[in-house]
């Protein structure tokens, strides 16, 4: 007959072993100089992004960045599927953020993750998330917190300049519907040209009138319209430096 105390003691040992296994353990990671670093995540930040889905409607998402010890590699989650131009935009955003610190040691890896709640965003392309990625990377590298009331759309160049994008009107509607206060867009894109269909009646011979349809160009002041109808501030910026005060906490 097995001793009951022995069974009890064995169960206690198994329980203790299970707790040890479940306890998180920091494994050493060596950097390029052979020095060990015991932290998986150096910093983690998220920023809202906006895109245009295949049905020409704006959709909101989140871009997450995690910094880990490494050798300056850029890792991007491909779910949803991402077109190559997004990868290029992320690379330029990281290059810009690193250039802000002349003494940067290039000893971190950058893990980006795109999250869209809408099933319509199953394939994401274009470089319009570049400006947001630059701000996100800057905040993570400099240990700054991000505000939660602004969204930016625009391409990014390695010098920090913000370039033009498409779908401004569709993105404005999505940003407003999500409750954000400020929407930053590239310089010169608050005036939107659209075409309005007009029908004119013109007489021809024999007293017959014909209807002629034509599209006439019109200009929409997006800043004024968004403020009056949506309560959303549209702010034009030419580079990341102009945008940072709207995103970085003091």
N, C-alpha and C positions, 0 to 999 in steps of 0.2 A: 504494500500500500504506500502510495506516494505521500510524503510528509506535506501537510497543508501549508506550513510555514514556508517550505521550500518553494511551493507554487506561488505564494503571495510575494515572496522576495523576487522571484523570477519575473513576475508581472511588473513589479516596480522597476526593475532594471530595464525591461523592454520599454516601459513608458518614458523613462529618462532618456533612453537612446532615441526614441521617436522625437522627443522635444529637442534634442541636440541636432538631429537631422533637419528639423523644420526651422531651426534658428538660422537667419541669414548670415552668410559668411562672405567677407570681402576677399576676393582672390587677387593676388598681385598682378598688375599689368606693367610691363616694362616699356618705357618710352624709347625714342631713338638713341638716347644716351645710355641706355641700360639701367636707368634708375627706376625703381619700382614705385608704382602709384596704386594705392589701395581703394580708390574711389571709381566706381563705374560711371556715375553721372556727375559731371562737373557743374553743369547748369542745364536748366530746361525752361523753355518759354513757348508761348503760343500767341498767334496773331490771327485776327479774322481776315479772310480773303473772299473775293467775289468773282464769279465767272459767269459766262453765258453758256447755257446748255444748248443741246442740238435743236431744241424747239424754239430758240431765240428768246428765252426767258432767263432772267438773272437768278443765280443760285448762290447761296452763302456757304462757306466752308471754314475750316480752320487749318492753319499751317503750324505744325509743331516742330520744334527743333530741340534736340538733345545733344549736348556736348559731352564727349567721352575722351579719355586719353587716347592719343593716336599719332598719326603721321600726316595730318592735313588731308585725309581722305574725305570725300563727300558721298554719303549714302542716302538714297532716296527710295522710300517705299513706293512700289508701283501699283498699289491698289487704292484708288482707281488707276487704270492704265494712263501713263503719262507720255506725251509726245516728246521727242528729243529737244525741242526748243525750250521746254520747261527746265530740262536738265542744264541747258546752257545758261538760262536766266539765273538759276540757283548758283552756278559756278561764279558768275559775275557778281552776284550779291555777296558771296563769301569773300571774294577778292577785295571788294570795296570795304567791307567791314574790317577785314584784317589790316588793310592799308591805313586805317585810322590810328593804329598803334605802331609806330616805327620799330618798337622793340619786341613785337610779337614773335614768338618762338616757333610757331607752326607745329605745336605739340598736341593738337586736338583733332579728333574726327568729328564730322558734322552729320548727324542723323536726322533727316527731314522726313516728315510724314504728312501727307495731304489727306484731310478728312472732309468728305461732303456727305451730308445727310440725305440729299436728294438722289433718288435712283437715276435721275436724268443725267447726272454727272458721272457717267461710266467711263468716259474718255476725256481727259483734260489736256488742252494744248494751249499754245501761245505763251508769250513772255510777260503777260500783264501782272503776274504775281511777283515779278522781280523786285519791285520797289518794296513790297511788304516783306519779302525775304531778306532784303538788305537791312531793314529796320529791325526785324526779328533777330538776325545774327548779331547786329550791333548791340542790342540789349543784352543778349546772352553773353557775349564776349566781355562786355563792360560791367556785367553784374547789375544791370538796371531793370526795374520793373516796368511793365507796359500798362498803359491806361486801357480802358475797355469801352470807350465811347467813340472810337474813330476807325475808319476803314480807308485803305489806300489802294488804288489801282494804277499801274504804270509799269513800263519796262524799266530796266536798270542798266546803266553802263558802269564800267569799272571805276570811272571818275566820280560816280555818285549821281550823275544827271538822270533825270526821269524822262522817259520817252512816251510817245503817243500810243494809244491803244484803241480798240474798237468796243462797241457795245456799251457806250457810256450811259445812254438812257436806260437800257435794260438793267444795268448794274445799279443805277441810282434808285430805281424802284425796289430792287431787292434789298439794298442797304437800308432804305427808309422803312420798309416793311419789317425789318429785323430790329428796329428801334434804336439805331445808332444816331449820334448827334452830328458828327462831322464826316464828310466824304471827300477825301483828297484825290484830285485827278491831275493829269499832266497839264502844263501851262497851255492855254489856248483852246482847250476842249470844252469849255462851258457854253460856247456858242455852237449849237447843233443845227446843221442844215438838213431839212427834210423836204419832201415833195408832197404837196397837197393836190388832190384831184379836183379839177374844176370842169364843169360842163357848161358850155355856151350854146345858145340857140342862134343860128345864122340863117338868114333867108337866102334862097337861091331862086332860079328862074321858075316861072309858073306858080309863084306864090307859095312855094313849099319851103318849110324850114327844116334844117338839119341840126342835129345835136352833135357837137364836137367836144370830145373829152381830151383834156390835156393836163399835165402835171406841172404845177408852178412851184419853184423853189421858195421855201420859207425859212426863216431863222428863228430858233427858239433859244432864249436866254435861260439856260438850265439853272444857273445860280438863283435867279429871281423866281423862277417857277418852283424849284424845289423848296425854297424858303417859304414862299407863300402857300403852296398847296400841300407840302409834305412836312414842313417844319425841319428840314434838313439843310445844314450848312454845306455848300459846295465850295471847296478851297482849291485853287490852282497852285501847283508847286512846280518848280523847275528842277529841283534836286532834293536829295534825301535830307540835307542839312535843314532846308526849309520845313520839311515834314516832321523831323524828330520831335520838336516841342509838342506836337499834337499826340504823340505816342509815348514818349519817355517820361516817367515820373521824375519830378525834381528830387 
